[in-house]
Amino acid sequence: MLTPVILSGGAGTRLWPLSRELYPKQLLALTGERTMIQQTALRLEGLSAAGPVVVCNEAHRFLVAEQLREIGIEPQAMVLEPLGRNTAPAIALAAHAALKAAGGTDPLLLVLPADHVIRDVPAFQKAVRAALAAAGSGKLVTFGIVPTHPETGYGYIQRGRPEGAGFAIARFVEKPDPERAQQFVAAGEYYWNSGMFLFGARRYLEALGRLAPEMARVCAEAFAAARADLDFTRIEGQRFAACPADSIDYAVMEKIRDALVVPLAAGWSDVGSWAALHEACDADAHGNVAHGDVICEDAEGCYLYSESRLVSAVGLKDHVVVETKDAVLVAPKDRVQDVKKLVHRLKEAGRYEHSLHREVFRPWGSYDSIESGPRFQVKRLKVKPGAVLSLQLHHHRAEHWVVVSGTARITRGDEVFLLEENQSTFIPIGVRHRIENPGKIALHIIEIQSGSYLGEDDIVRLEDQYGREGTTS
């Protein structure tokens, strides 16, 4: 049985300000109408695969689940990492989950990062099918991307002797300088390291136990102590915190002798920077990629993105301009790797923009902080049909709610009543309250907060259908 494993734990800081810690690039629609994790799941159609095992950050759990639900994908397991420990432990947790779901059989795991672009899906599926026999016989298979240019941002894999549909792996090579990258491409025997794999679940755990025994032991114990939380498998955090952090390449693939690389030429990109995203998108006759409300004059080779307002550019060449509701990035394409330095500075300054967008997504919908000042804040709430916010109270703020569209069922103290369009209510400090959307269309509410403290940590959740009682997330 082929079981996809979708790894969705990254933060994607190099695509800031679109990608942020609590809404990373795999949850964004960067190269089409679908988000990157949705594209990853949909390219499995036709492979006769089981439902995927998804490994994701706890903070992203409802967003990931909702995006998969939108495209009709039902995971067989959603494993929540309490903290990141790189790919080798994440895949170990997925292997345990797949074995548990398989009921005694040994599934083949097709490990896929959630944030890659693959333009030629038939070529991808052909490579997977070609690798099945080797993986079924106990080989650990990785997919090597046939290089199209001397890229210095990827690691490389040198192939050895031919073996079945692929080649034995001669060695892994770290990211090279431009001269070595040129030599690798000219040699014709090097591939980009894609981070995609195919192998048996038990075979991987056996190799991990032999090559990284402490990691294997901690992962097994943390998974055994996991608990079910709604549709999620919540890994025991204290045990998992003791797990060594390492990639599957360092922990296993570089040390094992029976690993294979299967070549893949399928229009692949890991979209690891704004320059890479520019290359992965269709450009106009001047080499520009424009998204949203963009006007440019005498521009060439640029990536221009507008989220909420007009972006205009004159005389730019090989630049990236990205506008969001609360931040603007301008950078030459050959400097976009330094965006992560900006994110680091934001963290050091204690600013929210490294982790949150102005619009923050919740299991029930989202809120957008429209305006704020001393002792007040204005938000626009969007509540999905059938969704229910937690029953909660605040110690330091009062709230006015005005229904813009839709119908709201309001709990205010011991009262329960309906509010319709253009109607409003007031929630005093300390009074328990809740908003529900009983209708079939989205509910839009303007919320005006006033008080001495307006932080999100002034929320006491008394009841919550999403299991967040007492928390602010």
Sequence and secondary structure as in RCSB ss.txt:
>XXXX:A:sequence
MLTPVILSGGAGTRLWPLSRELYPKQLLALTGERTMIQQTALRLEGLSAAGPVVVCNEAHRFLVAEQLREIGIEP
QAMVLEPLGRNTAPAIALAAHAALKAAGGTDPLLLVLPADHVIRDVPAFQKAVRAALAAAGSGKLVTFGIVPTHP
ETGYGYIQRGRPEGAGFAIARFVEKPDPERAQQFVAAGEYYWNSGMFLFGARRYLEALGRLAPEMARVCAEAFAA
ARADLDFTRIEGQRFAACPADSIDYAVMEKIRDALVVPLAAGWSDVGSWAALHEACDADAHGNVAHGDVICEDAE
GCYLYSESRLVSAVGLKDHVVVETKDAVLVAPKDRVQDVKKLVHRLKEAGRYEHSLHREVFRPWGSYDSIESGPR
FQVKRLKVKPGAVLSLQLHHHRAEHWVVVSGTARITRGDEVFLLEENQSTFIPIGVRHRIENPGKIALHIIEIQS
GSYLGEDDIVRLEDQYGREGTTS
>XXXX:A:secstr
 EEEEEEE    GGGTTTSBTTB GGGS SSSSS HHHHHHHTTTTS     EEEEEGGGHHHHHHHHHHTT   
SEEEEESS   HHHHHHHHHHHHHHHHTTS  EEEEEETT EES HHHHHHHHHHHHHHHHTT EEEEEE  SS 
 SSS EEEEEEEETTEEEEEEEE    HHHHHHHHHHT EEEEEEEEEEEHHHHHHHHHHHSHHHHHHHHHHHHT
 EEETTEEE  HHHHTTS    HIIIIITT SSEEEEEE S EE   SHHHHHHHS   TTS EEESSEEEES B
S EEEESSS EEEES BSEEEEE SS EEEEEGGGGGGHHHHHHHHHHTT STTT  SEEEETTEEEEEEEEETT
EEEEEEEE TT B  EEE SSEEEEEEEEES EEEEETTEEEEE TT EEEE TT  EEEE  SSS EEEEEEEE
ES   TT  EEEE TTS TT   
